[in-house]
C-alpha cells in the first residue's frame, strides 16, 4: 500500500462503495484486503448494545476453527475478547491491534490459554465502527502462530486507508440495518460482572458481592490487580483482598479454577433470570 492511491486501488474502492450494504460486500472487501496482506481468518461482526454479537460474515478455511468460532466464541467466550470489551466503552472509530488494546495480563489469562491456544491464532488486527442504532460494526483479521506477526509496513498501509475502511464499514453496517429493518430495542444491557454476580448468588453460598463480581470479571478479561485497581479507583492491595475472598467463597485457589468455575456465567442469559 503506497502513500498515494493508484488507479487499481481507486477502482477497488469505488466497487466496494457500490457494494456496501449488500451481501457481496464482505467477500469483496476480503479479496481487496487480501491483495495487501495475508490472514487466516476474516470476520465481520455486529456488536449490539444489548444482545450477543452476530456474525455478519466469516471466512475461516479451517473447519475445526470455524466450528470453534460459531460454538465457543459466539456462544459466550466473546465477552472476554478485548475487541468486544473495547466496543463497550467510548472509542475512536478506527483500526486496532489486539496487543494494543488487550489488558496487561491478557496473554497470560485463562481465556487466552483456553481459547487462543486452541485456535492457534496469535496476532489480530481489527476495526471498530459505531453505528446509528448503538451497535458497533467489527472487522477482524487474524494470523496463526506459524505466521509472522503483522509488520510495521503492513500496519502503516492499513493506517493509510483507515478513513476509507471505517467509512465503508459504516456504510455497510447502516445499509444492513436499514435493509433488514433492524433497530435495537431498549432492553437491559448484558454486563459480564452482573452475570457473574447473579450466577454466583445461585451457585455458591455465600455468593459474591457486586465489587467482587466486578473484580472477577476484570480478572477473567486479563487484568492484573494493579490494572483492576486503576479501573475501579481502589488500591491494588484492596483488589488482592477481594480476590482472596472470591477464591475462598468459591472454594478455589487459582485463576484457572476461577475460569472453569465461571464458564457457565459466560453463557448469555437475561441478567437476573
C-alpha positions in Angstrom: 0.0 0.0 0.0 1.7 3.2 -1.1 1.0 6.7 0.2 -0.9 7.5 -2.9 -3.9 5.6 -4.3 -3.3 4.2 -7.8 -5.9 3.6 -10.5 -6.4 0.0 -9.4 -7.0 0.9 -5.8 -9.4 3.7 -6.8 -11.4 1.2 -8.8 -11.5 -1.2 -5.9 -12.7 1.5 -3.5 -15.4 2.5 -6.0 -16.5 -1.1 -6.3 -16.7 -1.5 -2.6 -18.7 1.7 -2.2 -21.3 0.4 -4.6 -21.5 -2.9 -2.8 -21.7 -1.5 0.8 -24.9 -2.8 2.5 -25.2 -5.7 0.0 -24.5 -9.4 0.6 -21.5 -9.3 -1.8 -19.6 -6.6 0.1 -17.8 -8.7 2.8 -16.2 -11.2 0.4 -15.3 -8.3 -2.0 -13.7 -6.5 0.9 -11.8 -9.6 1.9 -10.4 -10.1 -1.6 -9.3 -6.5 -1.8 -7.5 -6.6 1.6 -6.0 -10.0 0.9 -4.1 -8.4 -2.1 -2.4 -6.2 0.5 -1.8 -8.6 3.4 -2.2 -12.2 4.4 -4.6 -13.5 7.1 -6.0 -16.8 8.2 -9.4 -15.6 9.3 -11.6 -12.7 8.1 -14.7 -11.8 10.2 -17.3 -9.1 10.1 -19.5 -8.9 13.2 -22.1 -6.7 14.7 -21.8 -6.0 18.5 -25.3 -4.9 19.6 -25.5 -2.9 22.8 -28.0 -5.3 24.4 -27.7 -8.7 22.7 -25.0 -11.2 21.8 -22.9 -10.4 18.7 -24.0 -11.6 15.3 -21.6 -12.9 12.7 -22.4 -10.9 9.5 -19.7 -12.8 7.6 -16.9 -15.2 8.4 -14.2 -16.6 6.2 -12.4 -19.4 8.2 -11.0 -22.1 5.9 -10.0 -24.3 8.8 -13.1 -26.4 9.6 -12.3 -27.0 13.3 -11.5 -23.3 13.8 -14.8 -22.4 12.1 -16.7 -24.7 14.4 -14.9 -23.3 17.4 -15.8 -19.8 16.4 -19.5 -20.5 16.0 -20.0 -22.6 19.1 -17.4 -21.3 21.6 -16.8 -17.7 20.7 -20.3 -16.7 19.7 -21.6 -18.9 22.4 -20.2 -16.8 25.2 -16.4 -16.5 25.1 -16.7 -13.2 23.1 -17.3 -11.5 26.4 -13.6 -11.9 27.3 -12.5 -10.7 23.8 -10.6 -7.4 24.1 -12.2 -6.2 20.9 -15.7 -6.8 22.3 -14.8 -5.2 25.7 -13.3 -2.2 23.8 -16.5 -1.7 21.9 -18.4 -1.2 25.2 -16.6 2.0 26.0 -16.1 5.3 24.2 -13.6 4.8 21.4 -12.3 6.4 18.3 -13.6 4.7 15.1 -10.6 3.0 13.5 -8.1 0.2 13.3 -6.8 -1.5 16.4 -4.3 -4.3 17.0 -5.1 -6.9 19.7 -1.9 -6.3 21.6 -2.5 -2.6 21.8 -6.0 -2.8 23.4 -5.7 -6.0 25.4 -5.5 -5.9 29.3 -2.0 -6.1 30.7 -2.2 -9.7 31.7 -4.4 -10.8 28.8 -1.7 -13.1 27.2 -1.4 -15.0 30.5 -5.1 -15.2 31.1 -7.1 -18.4 31.0 -9.2 -17.1 28.1 -6.1 -16.6 26.0 -4.7 -20.0 27.1 -8.1 -21.8 26.7 -9.3 -20.1 23.5 -6.5 -18.6 21.6 -4.1 -21.5 22.2 -6.7 -23.9 20.9 -7.3 -21.9 17.8 -3.6 -21.4 17.0 -4.2 -17.8 16.4 -1.7 -15.3 17.6 -1.9 -11.9 16.0 -5.1 -9.9 15.2 -5.9 -6.6 13.7 -9.5 -5.3 13.6 -11.6 -2.2 13.1 -14.4 -0.9 15.3 -17.1 1.5 13.9 -20.1 2.7 15.9 -23.5 2.6 14.1 -26.5 4.8 14.5 -28.6 2.2 16.5 -25.9 2.0 19.2 -24.3 -1.2 17.9 -20.7 -1.5 16.7 -19.5 -2.9 13.4 -16.4 -5.0 13.9 -13.8 -6.3 11.4 -11.2 -8.9 12.4 -8.2 -10.3 10.5 -6.1 -12.9 12.3 -2.9 -14.7 11.8 -1.7 -18.1 13.2 1.2 -18.9 15.4 3.1 -20.3 12.4 2.7 -17.0 10.6 4.9 -13.9 11.1 3.2 -11.1 13.1 1.8 -8.1 11.2 4.8 -6.0 10.1 5.2 -2.3 10.6 4.8 -1.8 6.8 1.5 -3.7 6.8 0.2 -1.8 9.7 1.3 1.5 8.2 -0.5 0.5 5.0 -3.7 -0.1 6.9 -3.4 3.2 8.7 -3.2 5.0 5.3 -6.6 3.5 4.2 -8.1 3.7 7.7 -10.6 6.5 6.9 -11.8 4.7 3.8 -12.1 1.4 5.6 -14.0 2.9 8.5 -16.5 4.7 6.2 -17.0 1.5 4.1 -17.8 -0.5 7.3 -20.1 2.3 8.5 -22.0 2.4 5.2 -22.2 -1.4 5.1 -23.5 -1.7 8.6 -26.0 1.1 8.2 -27.2 -0.5 5.0 -27.8 -3.8 6.6 -29.7 -2.2 9.5 -31.9 -0.2 7.1 -32.5 -3.1 4.6 -33.4 -5.5 7.3 -35.4 -3.0 9.3 -33.2 -3.8 12.4 -33.2 -1.2 15.1 -32.3 -2.1 18.6 -35.0 -2.5 21.3 -34.1 -0.7 24.5 -33.6 -3.6 27.0 -31.3 -4.2 29.9 -27.7 -4.5 28.6 -25.8 -7.7 29.3 -22.9 -6.9 31.6 -20.4 -9.6 32.5 -20.0 -8.6 36.2 -23.8 -8.7 36.6 -23.9 -12.1 35.1 -21.2 -13.3 37.4 -22.9 -11.7 40.4 -26.2 -13.5 39.7 -24.6 -16.8 38.8 -22.6 -16.8 42.0 -25.7 -16.0 44.0 -27.4 -19.1 42.6 -24.4 -21.5 42.7 -22.5 -20.5 45.8 -23.3 -19.8 49.4 -22.3 -17.2 50.2 -22.4 -15.5 46.9 -20.1 -12.8 45.7 -20.6 -9.1 46.4 -21.0 -6.8 43.5 -17.5 -5.5 43.9 -16.2 -9.0 44.0 -18.1 -9.8 40.8 -16.6 -6.7 39.1 -13.1 -7.9 40.1 -13.8 -11.4 39.0 -14.9 -10.1 35.6 -11.7 -8.0 35.2 -9.5 -10.9 36.2 -11.2 -13.2 33.6 -10.6 -10.5 31.0 -6.9 -10.5 31.7 -6.4 -7.5 34.0 -3.8 -7.6 36.8 -4.6 -6.5 40.3 -2.9 -3.1 39.5 -4.9 -2.7 36.3 -8.1 -3.6 38.0 -7.4 -1.1 40.8 -6.9 1.7 38.3 -10.1 0.9 36.6 -12.1 0.7 39.8 -10.4 3.6 41.6 -9.2 1.4 44.6 -5.8 0.3 45.7 -4.2 -2.8 44.3 -4.0 -4.2 47.8 -7.8 -3.9 48.2 -8.2 -5.8 44.9 -5.9 -8.6 46.2 -8.1 -8.8 49.4 -11.2 -9.1 47.2 -9.5 -11.8 45.0 -8.7 -13.7 48.2 -12.3 -13.5 49.3 -13.5 -14.6 45.8 -11.3 -17.7 45.9 -12.4 -18.5 49.5 -16.2 -18.2 48.7 -15.9 -20.2 45.5 -13.5 -22.8 47.2 -10.9 -22.4 44.5 -7.2 -21.5 44.6 -6.2 -20.2 41.1 -7.3 -18.1 38.2 -7.6 -21.3 36.1 -10.2 -22.7 38.6 -11.9 -19.3 38.5 -12.3 -19.5 34.8 -13.6 -23.1 34.9 -16.0 -22.3 37.7 -17.5 -19.2 36.0 -17.7 -20.6 32.5 -21.4 -21.0 32.8 -21.7 -17.3 33.7 -20.4 -16.6 30.2 -23.5 -18.2 28.6 -25.7 -15.3 27.5 -28.9 -15.3 29.5 -31.2 -12.5 30.8 -29.4 -10.9 33.7 -31.0 -12.0 36.9 -33.2 -14.6 35.4 
